[in-house]
């Protein structure tokens, strides 16, 4: 016979809350942030494929 256990699971509504419209970033804002980062000397490293993660066979 099964015994009842209390669940310690957290309901999804307490973990995830949909962002408000004011919190969403627009394409233009993202472009401006990226441009400012690059003008300040920031460099984005572009990584290639990782052979270890490729399926063999």
PyMOL Python script that loads the backbone (N, CA, C, O; Angstrom):
from pymol import cmd

cmd.read_pdbstr("""\
ATOM      1  N   UNK A   1       0.838  -1.176   0.000  1.00  0.00           N
ATOM      2  CA  UNK A   1       0.000   0.000   0.000  1.00  0.00           C
ATOM      3  C   UNK A   1       0.888   1.246   0.000  1.00  0.00           C
ATOM      4  O   UNK A   1       1.900   1.293   0.698  1.00  0.00           O
ATOM      5  N   UNK A   2       0.511   2.228  -0.768  1.00  0.00           N
ATOM      6  CA  UNK A   2       1.306   3.445  -0.898  1.00  0.00           C
ATOM      7  C   UNK A   2       1.095   4.352   0.305  1.00  0.00           C
ATOM      8  O   UNK A   2       0.002   4.445   0.863  1.00  0.00           O
ATOM      9  N   UNK A   3       2.173   5.011   0.680  1.00  0.00           N
ATOM     10  CA  UNK A   3       2.057   5.975   1.772  1.00  0.00           C
ATOM     11  C   UNK A   3       2.055   7.385   1.191  1.00  0.00           C
ATOM     12  O   UNK A   3       2.688   7.636   0.166  1.00  0.00           O
ATOM     13  N   UNK A   4       1.366   8.278   1.822  1.00  0.00           N
ATOM     14  CA  UNK A   4       1.299   9.652   1.369  1.00  0.00           C
ATOM     15  C   UNK A   4       2.545  10.404   1.830  1.00  0.00           C
ATOM     16  O   UNK A   4       2.954  10.305   2.987  1.00  0.00           O
ATOM     17  N   UNK A   5       3.133  11.150   0.915  1.00  0.00           N
ATOM     18  CA  UNK A   5       4.291  11.981   1.253  1.00  0.00           C
ATOM     19  C   UNK A   5       3.964  13.420   0.905  1.00  0.00           C
ATOM     20  O   UNK A   5       3.210  13.694  -0.028  1.00  0.00           O
ATOM     21  N   UNK A   6       4.529  14.315   1.653  1.00  0.00           N
ATOM     22  CA  UNK A   6       4.339  15.721   1.310  1.00  0.00           C
ATOM     23  C   UNK A   6       5.309  16.068   0.188  1.00  0.00           C
ATOM     24  O   UNK A   6       6.477  15.680   0.220  1.00  0.00           O
ATOM     25  N   UNK A   7       4.830  16.777  -0.767  1.00  0.00           N
ATOM     26  CA  UNK A   7       5.640  17.157  -1.903  1.00  0.00           C
ATOM     27  C   UNK A   7       6.346  18.478  -1.601  1.00  0.00           C
ATOM     28  O   UNK A   7       5.745  19.408  -1.062  1.00  0.00           O
ATOM     29  N   UNK A   8       7.625  18.544  -1.954  1.00  0.00           N
ATOM     30  CA  UNK A   8       8.372  19.778  -1.767  1.00  0.00           C
ATOM     31  C   UNK A   8       8.519  20.516  -3.089  1.00  0.00           C
ATOM     32  O   UNK A   8       9.313  21.449  -3.209  1.00  0.00           O
ATOM     33  N   UNK A   9       7.752  20.089  -4.068  1.00  0.00           N
ATOM     34  CA  UNK A   9       7.806  20.734  -5.376  1.00  0.00           C
ATOM     35  C   UNK A   9       7.210  22.134  -5.282  1.00  0.00           C
ATOM     36  O   UNK A   9       6.235  22.366  -4.567  1.00  0.00           O
ATOM     37  N   UNK A  10       7.811  23.054  -6.013  1.00  0.00           N
ATOM     38  CA  UNK A  10       7.345  24.432  -6.029  1.00  0.00           C
ATOM     39  C   UNK A  10       6.457  24.617  -7.247  1.00  0.00           C
ATOM     40  O   UNK A  10       6.857  24.259  -8.355  1.00  0.00           O
ATOM     41  N   UNK A  11       5.267  25.163  -7.070  1.00  0.00           N
ATOM     42  CA  UNK A  11       4.402  25.369  -8.234  1.00  0.00           C
ATOM     43  C   UNK A  11       5.048  26.323  -9.237  1.00  0.00           C
ATOM     44  O   UNK A  11       5.691  27.292  -8.834  1.00  0.00           O
ATOM     45  N   UNK A  12       4.889  26.065 -10.536  1.00  0.00           N
ATOM     46  CA  UNK A  12       5.531  26.891 -11.558  1.00  0.00           C
ATOM     47  C   UNK A  12       5.186  28.371 -11.457  1.00  0.00           C
ATOM     48  O   UNK A  12       6.007  29.217 -11.813  1.00  0.00           O
ATOM     49  N   UNK A  13       4.004  28.696 -10.986  1.00  0.00           N
ATOM     50  CA  UNK A  13       3.609  30.105 -10.928  1.00  0.00           C
ATOM     51  C   UNK A  13       4.460  30.901  -9.944  1.00  0.00           C
ATOM     52  O   UNK A  13       4.563  32.120 -10.077  1.00  0.00           O
ATOM     53  N   UNK A  14       5.075  30.239  -8.957  1.00  0.00           N
ATOM     54  CA  UNK A  14       5.911  30.972  -8.009  1.00  0.00           C
ATOM     55  C   UNK A  14       7.341  31.118  -8.518  1.00  0.00           C
ATOM     56  O   UNK A  14       8.086  31.968  -8.029  1.00  0.00           O
ATOM     57  N   UNK A  15       7.727  30.312  -9.479  1.00  0.00           N
ATOM     58  CA  UNK A  15       9.079  30.365 -10.018  1.00  0.00           C
ATOM     59  C   UNK A  15       9.150  31.295 -11.219  1.00  0.00           C
ATOM     60  O   UNK A  15      10.071  32.107 -11.320  1.00  0.00           O
ATOM     61  N   UNK A  16       8.210  31.190 -12.111  1.00  0.00           N
ATOM     62  CA  UNK A  16       8.234  31.957 -13.347  1.00  0.00           C
ATOM     63  C   UNK A  16       7.089  32.955 -13.379  1.00  0.00           C
ATOM     64  O   UNK A  16       5.928  32.598 -13.176  1.00  0.00           O
ATOM     65  N   UNK A  17       7.424  34.182 -13.632  1.00  0.00           N
ATOM     66  CA  UNK A  17       6.417  35.211 -13.813  1.00  0.00           C
ATOM     67  C   UNK A  17       6.696  35.848 -15.171  1.00  0.00           C
ATOM     68  O   UNK A  17       7.823  36.264 -15.440  1.00  0.00           O
ATOM     69  N   UNK A  18       5.699  35.926 -16.008  1.00  0.00           N
ATOM     70  CA  UNK A  18       5.870  36.496 -17.340  1.00  0.00           C
ATOM     71  C   UNK A  18       6.322  37.945 -17.220  1.00  0.00           C
ATOM     72  O   UNK A  18       5.819  38.679 -16.369  1.00  0.00           O
ATOM     73  N   UNK A  19       7.262  38.368 -18.060  1.00  0.00           N
ATOM     74  CA  UNK A  19       7.753  39.751 -17.979  1.00  0.00           C
ATOM     75  C   UNK A  19       6.677  40.749 -18.395  1.00  0.00           C
ATOM     76  O   UNK A  19       5.842  40.478 -19.258  1.00  0.00           O
ATOM     77  N   UNK A  20       6.729  41.894 -17.760  1.00  0.00           N
ATOM     78  CA  UNK A  20       5.815  42.967 -18.145  1.00  0.00           C
ATOM     79  C   UNK A  20       6.316  43.576 -19.448  1.00  0.00           C
ATOM     80  O   UNK A  20       7.482  43.431 -19.815  1.00  0.00           O
ATOM     81  N   UNK A  21       5.415  44.253 -20.130  1.00  0.00           N
ATOM     82  CA  UNK A  21       5.783  44.886 -21.398  1.00  0.00           C
ATOM     83  C   UNK A  21       6.949  45.849 -21.219  1.00  0.00           C
ATOM     84  O   UNK A  21       7.798  45.953 -22.105  1.00  0.00           O
ATOM     85  N   UNK A  22       7.008  46.550 -20.098  1.00  0.00           N
ATOM     86  CA  UNK A  22       8.064  47.530 -19.875  1.00  0.00           C
ATOM     87  C   UNK A  22       9.416  46.856 -19.676  1.00  0.00           C
ATOM     88  O   UNK A  22      10.452  47.503 -19.824  1.00  0.00           O
ATOM     89  N   UNK A  23       9.424  45.583 -19.349  1.00  0.00           N
ATOM     90  CA  UNK A  23      10.672  44.862 -19.101  1.00  0.00           C
ATOM     91  C   UNK A  23      11.243  44.226 -20.361  1.00  0.00           C
ATOM     92  O   UNK A  23      12.416  43.856 -20.392  1.00  0.00           O
ATOM     93  N   UNK A  24      10.431  44.100 -21.386  1.00  0.00           N
ATOM     94  CA  UNK A  24      10.894  43.463 -22.608  1.00  0.00           C
ATOM     95  C   UNK A  24      11.856  44.389 -23.340  1.00  0.00           C
ATOM     96  O   UNK A  24      11.606  45.590 -23.443  1.00  0.00           O
ATOM     97  N   UNK A  25      12.950  43.842 -23.848  1.00  0.00           N
ATOM     98  CA  UNK A  25      13.930  44.635 -24.583  1.00  0.00           C
ATOM     99  C   UNK A  25      13.590  44.571 -26.071  1.00  0.00           C
ATOM    100  O   UNK A  25      13.240  43.514 -26.596  1.00  0.00           O
ATOM    101  N   UNK A  26      13.696  45.693 -26.724  1.00  0.00           N
ATOM    102  CA  UNK A  26      13.388  45.738 -28.145  1.00  0.00           C
ATOM    103  C   UNK A  26      14.650  45.480 -28.958  1.00  0.00           C
ATOM    104  O   UNK A  26      15.763  45.515 -28.432  1.00  0.00           O
ATOM    105  N   UNK A  27      14.465  45.230 -30.207  1.00  0.00           N
ATOM    106  CA  UNK A  27      15.582  44.987 -31.108  1.00  0.00           C
ATOM    107  C   UNK A  27      16.508  46.204 -31.145  1.00  0.00           C
ATOM    108  O   UNK A  27      17.731  46.061 -31.150  1.00  0.00           O
ATOM    109  N   UNK A  28      15.929  47.379 -31.171  1.00  0.00           N
ATOM    110  CA  UNK A  28      16.719  48.605 -31.227  1.00  0.00           C
ATOM    111  C   UNK A  28      17.545  48.795 -29.957  1.00  0.00           C
ATOM    112  O   UNK A  28      18.707  49.196 -30.026  1.00  0.00           O
ATOM    113  N   UNK A  29      16.949  48.510 -28.795  1.00  0.00           N
ATOM    114  CA  UNK A  29      17.679  48.633 -27.533  1.00  0.00           C
ATOM    115  C   UNK A  29      18.844  47.656 -27.487  1.00  0.00           C
ATOM    116  O   UNK A  29      19.941  48.013 -27.059  1.00  0.00           O
ATOM    117  N   UNK A  30      18.610  46.427 -27.926  1.00  0.00           N
ATOM    118  CA  UNK A  30      19.662  45.425 -27.941  1.00  0.00           C
ATOM    119  C   UNK A  30      20.789  45.848 -28.873  1.00  0.00           C
ATOM    120  O   UNK A  30      21.964  45.696 -28.540  1.00  0.00           O
ATOM    121  N   UNK A  31      20.434  46.378 -30.042  1.00  0.00           N
ATOM    122  CA  UNK A  31      21.430  46.844 -31.000  1.00  0.00           C
ATOM    123  C   UNK A  31      22.255  47.984 -30.395  1.00  0.00           C
ATOM    124  O   UNK A  31      23.476  48.015 -30.553  1.00  0.00           O
ATOM    125  N   UNK A  32      21.600  48.914 -29.708  1.00  0.00           N
ATOM    126  CA  UNK A  32      22.308  50.033 -29.081  1.00  0.00           C
ATOM    127  C   UNK A  32      23.250  49.562 -27.981  1.00  0.00           C
ATOM    128  O   UNK A  32      24.368  50.063 -27.870  1.00  0.00           O
ATOM    129  N   UNK A  33      22.812  48.600 -27.163  1.00  0.00           N
ATOM    130  CA  UNK A  33      23.666  48.053 -26.108  1.00  0.00           C
ATOM    131  C   UNK A  33      24.898  47.384 -26.709  1.00  0.00           C
ATOM    132  O   UNK A  33      26.016  47.571 -26.227  1.00  0.00           O
ATOM    133  N   UNK A  34      24.684  46.609 -27.755  1.00  0.00           N
ATOM    134  CA  UNK A  34      25.780  45.897 -28.412  1.00  0.00           C
ATOM    135  C   UNK A  34      26.762  46.870 -29.049  1.00  0.00           C
ATOM    136  O   UNK A  34      27.975  46.682 -28.960  1.00  0.00           O
ATOM    137  N   UNK A  35      26.243  47.900 -29.685  1.00  0.00           N
ATOM    138  CA  UNK A  35      27.093  48.899 -30.319  1.00  0.00           C
ATOM    139  C   UNK A  35      27.922  49.653 -29.269  1.00  0.00           C
ATOM    140  O   UNK A  35      29.107  49.900 -29.490  1.00  0.00           O
ATOM    141  N   UNK A  36      27.328  50.016 -28.151  1.00  0.00           N
ATOM    142  CA  UNK A  36      28.042  50.683 -27.068  1.00  0.00           C
ATOM    143  C   UNK A  36      29.130  49.785 -26.507  1.00  0.00           C
ATOM    144  O   UNK A  36      30.236  50.250 -26.232  1.00  0.00           O
ATOM    145  N   UNK A  37      28.831  48.507 -26.334  1.00  0.00           N
ATOM    146  CA  UNK A  37      29.800  47.529 -25.836  1.00  0.00           C
ATOM    147  C   UNK A  37      31.002  47.437 -26.772  1.00  0.00           C
ATOM    148  O   UNK A  37      32.145  47.437 -26.316  1.00  0.00           O
ATOM    149  N   UNK A  38      30.751  47.360 -28.063  1.00  0.00           N
ATOM    150  CA  UNK A  38      31.830  47.240 -29.036  1.00  0.00           C
ATOM    151  C   UNK A  38      32.637  48.532 -29.136  1.00  0.00           C
ATOM    152  O   UNK A  38      33.854  48.473 -29.307  1.00  0.00           O
ATOM    153  N   UNK A  39      32.002  49.685 -29.037  1.00  0.00           N
ATOM    154  CA  UNK A  39      32.709  50.961 -29.081  1.00  0.00           C
ATOM    155  C   UNK A  39      33.600  51.148 -27.861  1.00  0.00           C
ATOM    156  O   UNK A  39      34.606  51.853 -27.934  1.00  0.00           O
ATOM    157  N   UNK A  40      33.247  50.531 -26.752  1.00  0.00           N
ATOM    158  CA  UNK A  40      34.040  50.614 -25.525  1.00  0.00           C
ATOM    159  C   UNK A  40      35.197  49.624 -25.547  1.00  0.00           C
ATOM    160  O   UNK A  40      35.946  49.521 -24.575  1.00  0.00           O
ATOM    161  N   UNK A  41      35.346  48.899 -26.647  1.00  0.00           N
ATOM    162  CA  UNK A  41      36.454  47.959 -26.768  1.00  0.00           C
ATOM    163  C   UNK A  41      36.081  46.516 -26.478  1.00  0.00           C
ATOM    164  O   UNK A  41      36.945  45.638 -26.482  1.00  0.00           O
ATOM    165  N   UNK A  42      34.819  46.264 -26.228  1.00  0.00           N
ATOM    166  CA  UNK A  42      34.366  44.901 -25.960  1.00  0.00           C
ATOM    167  C   UNK A  42      34.417  44.050 -27.217  1.00  0.00           C
ATOM    168  O   UNK A  42      34.125  44.522 -28.316  1.00  0.00           O
ATOM    169  N   UNK A  43      34.789  42.804 -27.042  1.00  0.00           N
ATOM    170  CA  UNK A  43      34.889  41.880 -28.168  1.00  0.00           C
ATOM    171  C   UNK A  43      34.045  40.652 -27.855  1.00  0.00           C
ATOM    172  O   UNK A  43      34.100  40.112 -26.751  1.00  0.00           O
ATOM    173  N   UNK A  44      33.277  40.226 -28.824  1.00  0.00           N
ATOM    174  CA  UNK A  44      32.474  39.014 -28.669  1.00  0.00           C
ATOM    175  C   UNK A  44      33.235  37.871 -29.309  1.00  0.00           C
ATOM    176  O   UNK A  44      33.569  37.913 -30.493  1.00  0.00           O
ATOM    177  N   UNK A  45      33.505  36.851 -28.514  1.00  0.00           N
ATOM    178  CA  UNK A  45      34.231  35.691 -29.016  1.00  0.00           C
ATOM    179  C   UNK A  45      33.246  34.752 -29.683  1.00  0.00           C
ATOM    180  O   UNK A  45      32.265  34.330 -29.070  1.00  0.00           O
ATOM    181  N   UNK A  46      33.503  34.430 -30.923  1.00  0.00           N
ATOM    182  CA  UNK A  46      32.632  33.511 -31.654  1.00  0.00           C
ATOM    183  C   UNK A  46      33.262  32.131 -31.620  1.00  0.00           C
ATOM    184  O   UNK A  46      34.356  31.914 -32.142  1.00  0.00           O
ATOM    185  N   UNK A  47      32.561  31.217 -31.006  1.00  0.00           N
ATOM    186  CA  UNK A  47      33.069  29.867 -30.843  1.00  0.00           C
ATOM    187  C   UNK A  47      32.665  29.001 -32.023  1.00  0.00           C
ATOM    188  O   UNK A  47      31.606  29.195 -32.621  1.00  0.00           O
ATOM    189  N   UNK A  48      33.516  28.050 -32.347  1.00  0.00           N
ATOM    190  CA  UNK A  48      33.219  27.114 -33.424  1.00  0.00           C
ATOM    191  C   UNK A  48      32.515  25.887 -32.889  1.00  0.00           C
ATOM    192  O   UNK A  48      32.086  25.853 -31.736  1.00  0.00           O
ATOM    193  N   UNK A  49      32.400  24.888 -33.729  1.00  0.00           N
ATOM    194  CA  UNK A  49      31.792  23.624 -33.323  1.00  0.00           C
ATOM    195  C   UNK A  49      32.710  22.887 -32.366  1.00  0.00           C
ATOM    196  O   UNK A  49      33.932  22.932 -32.507  1.00  0.00           O
ATOM    197  N   UNK A  50      32.126  22.220 -31.409  1.00  0.00           N
ATOM    198  CA  UNK A  50      32.882  21.434 -30.451  1.00  0.00           C
ATOM    199  C   UNK A  50      32.803  19.976 -30.875  1.00  0.00           C
ATOM    200  O   UNK A  50      31.735  19.372 -30.779  1.00  0.00           O
ATOM    201  N   UNK A  51      33.919  19.384 -31.347  1.00  0.00           N
ATOM    202  CA  UNK A  51      33.888  17.988 -31.799  1.00  0.00           C
ATOM    203  C   UNK A  51      33.423  17.017 -30.719  1.00  0.00           C
ATOM    204  O   UNK A  51      32.837  15.984 -31.042  1.00  0.00           O
ATOM    205  N   UNK A  52      33.665  17.317 -29.459  1.00  0.00           N
ATOM    206  CA  UNK A  52      33.276  16.408 -28.393  1.00  0.00           C
ATOM    207  C   UNK A  52      31.768  16.265 -28.298  1.00  0.00           C
ATOM    208  O   UNK A  52      31.277  15.255 -27.795  1.00  0.00           O
ATOM    209  N   UNK A  53      31.031  17.249 -28.769  1.00  0.00           N
ATOM    210  CA  UNK A  53      29.577  17.205 -28.667  1.00  0.00           C
ATOM    211  C   UNK A  53      28.900  16.628 -29.903  1.00  0.00           C
ATOM    212  O   UNK A  53      27.686  16.428 -29.909  1.00  0.00           O
ATOM    213  N   UNK A  54      29.673  16.359 -30.946  1.00  0.00           N
ATOM    214  CA  UNK A  54      29.103  15.798 -32.173  1.00  0.00           C
ATOM    215  C   UNK A  54      28.845  14.308 -32.000  1.00  0.00           C
ATOM    216  O   UNK A  54      29.611  13.601 -31.345  1.00  0.00           O
ATOM    217  N   UNK A  55      27.779  13.857 -32.585  1.00  0.00           N
ATOM    218  CA  UNK A  55      27.430  12.437 -32.515  1.00  0.00           C
ATOM    219  C   UNK A  55      28.316  11.650 -33.477  1.00  0.00           C
ATOM    220  O   UNK A  55      28.495  12.034 -34.633  1.00  0.00           O
ATOM    221  N   UNK A  56      28.852  10.574 -32.995  1.00  0.00           N
ATOM    222  CA  UNK A  56      29.714   9.710 -33.815  1.00  0.00           C
ATOM    223  C   UNK A  56      28.882   8.514 -34.269  1.00  0.00           C
ATOM    224  O   UNK A  56      28.152   7.908 -33.484  1.00  0.00           O
ATOM    225  N   UNK A  57      29.008   8.196 -35.532  1.00  0.00           N
ATOM    226  CA  UNK A  57      28.327   6.977 -35.970  1.00  0.00           C
ATOM    227  C   UNK A  57      27.374   7.240 -36.992  1.00  0.00           C
ATOM    228  O   UNK A  57      26.712   6.319 -37.472  1.00  0.00           O
TER     229      UNK A  57
END
""", "prot")
cmd.dss("prot")
cmd.show_as("cartoon", "prot")
cmd.util.cbc("prot")
cmd.orient("prot")
